[in-house]
Every structure is written in C-alpha cells, then in structure tokens.
Amino acid sequence: MGFSNNMKILLSYSKVHFDPDKPQRQHKFWFNSASVLARTLYHILTKMGEVTYINSTDYQQIKGKKFDLFIGIYNNFYQILTSCYIKKSIYFAVNMYPRDLRKELVL
C-alpha cells in the first residue's frame, strides 16, 4: 500500500493519555509511555494523511465511515474494525503480557 497525503487514517488510542485537541499543559500524563506512543503515532500519521483520532471507547462516532488505514489498541479493536469500512488495519499491542497477546492473536 503506497502512502499519499490524502489517506484517511483512523487512530484509536486513549484521550486520557493524549488528545490532539488539547495543549500540552492540559495533559496530565504527558510524560508517561502511553502518551509518548499515542502522540508520536499521531504526528507520524498526520504526515501520511488526514487522521481521525478517537478514544477507543468512542467507536460509535465513526460508524459507517471509510478509512484507508486503521491503527488501534486492544480496547474495542474488533468493534471499531467492524463498525466502519477499513482497507488495512494494524493492531497496536501495548501493555499486554506476552501470554495474553498470544491468546488474542491466535484464531
């Protein structure tokens, strides 16, 4: 899949850790690893296209929309994947014990 600046990208993480609509001073957890990962992903993806950033629990707001790429964490990954039209998806496995991750990845 080639990348272009007109890609529609969905990023699902946690707005508790990072919310692109808030300035740094309003982020309580700015320096923890979840915040660093979320905001780094967001900034990389904005160079690739139009990014819709949602809290992983807010998947109803994107129901029926179309995206070229979806990157999301475990929380509600499947619900997000099935509630809209997505060409490619990436499961971003963070903060999971290897045993639990293997269970999730085995069909």
N, C-alpha and C positions, 0 to 999 in steps of 0.2 A: 504494500500500500504506500504510494507516494504521498508526501506531505505537501500541502499548499496552505497559503494563508487564509483560504476560505473554508477550511474544515470546520465542521460543527462538532464540538467536543463537550462531553459531559464528564465532570469530575465530581465524584461523591466521596466526601470525607466527613469531617466534623467541624461545624462552625464554632464550636466551643474552643477548638484549638486554633482555627484560622478562619476569618471571614474577610474576603477581599473588599467588602464594602465598609470596613472599619479601619481607622488609622491604627498604627502600631500601639500607641499608648492605651487603647481600649482592649487590647488582647491580654487577658490575664496570664495565659500560658505561652507567651511569645517565644520564650527560650527553651521550651521542652521539645523533645524529639518529634512528637506528633505535629506540632506547629511548624517546625522546620520542614518536615516532609510534605505537609499539605501546601504550604506556601511556595516551596521550591517546585513542586509538581505544577501548581497553578501558574507560576511565572514561566516555566518552560513551555507549558501547553499554550499560553497566550501568544507565543511566538509562532505557533503552528496553526492557529485559527481562533475562532470565536469560542470561548469557554463559558459554559454554564456550570456554575459551582453550586452544589446543593448539599445540605446536611443529609446524611444517609437516611434519616427518618422522614425526609420531605419528598419522597419519590412520587407522591400523587401529583405534585405540581408540574411534573414533566410527562405525565401520561399522554401517550399518543404522539409525542414529538419525535423528530428524526435526528439522529446523530451519526456521524461517521465513526467516532471513537468514544468509547466509554471506559473510564478508569474508576474503579471503586473498591472500597474496603468490604470486609465480610458482612457488616451490618446491612441487611436488605439488598445485597448484591443481586440475588435472583429476582426479587420483586422489581427492582429497577430495570433489569435486563428484559423482563417480560412485559413491562408496562409501556415501553416505547420501542421505536424502531432503531436498531443499532447494527451497524455494519461489522465493527470489530470491538471486542471488549478485552480488558485486562483486569484481572483480579489482583489487587494490590494487597498482599498478605502481610499485614503488620501486627505486631504484638500478639502473635499466636505461638503457642508451643509447637515444636515440630510434629509431635504426635497428633495434635488436633488439626494441624494443617494437612497432614497426610489423609486423615479421615475425610476432610472436606473435599480434597482433590480426587479421591477415589470414587468412581461412579458405581 
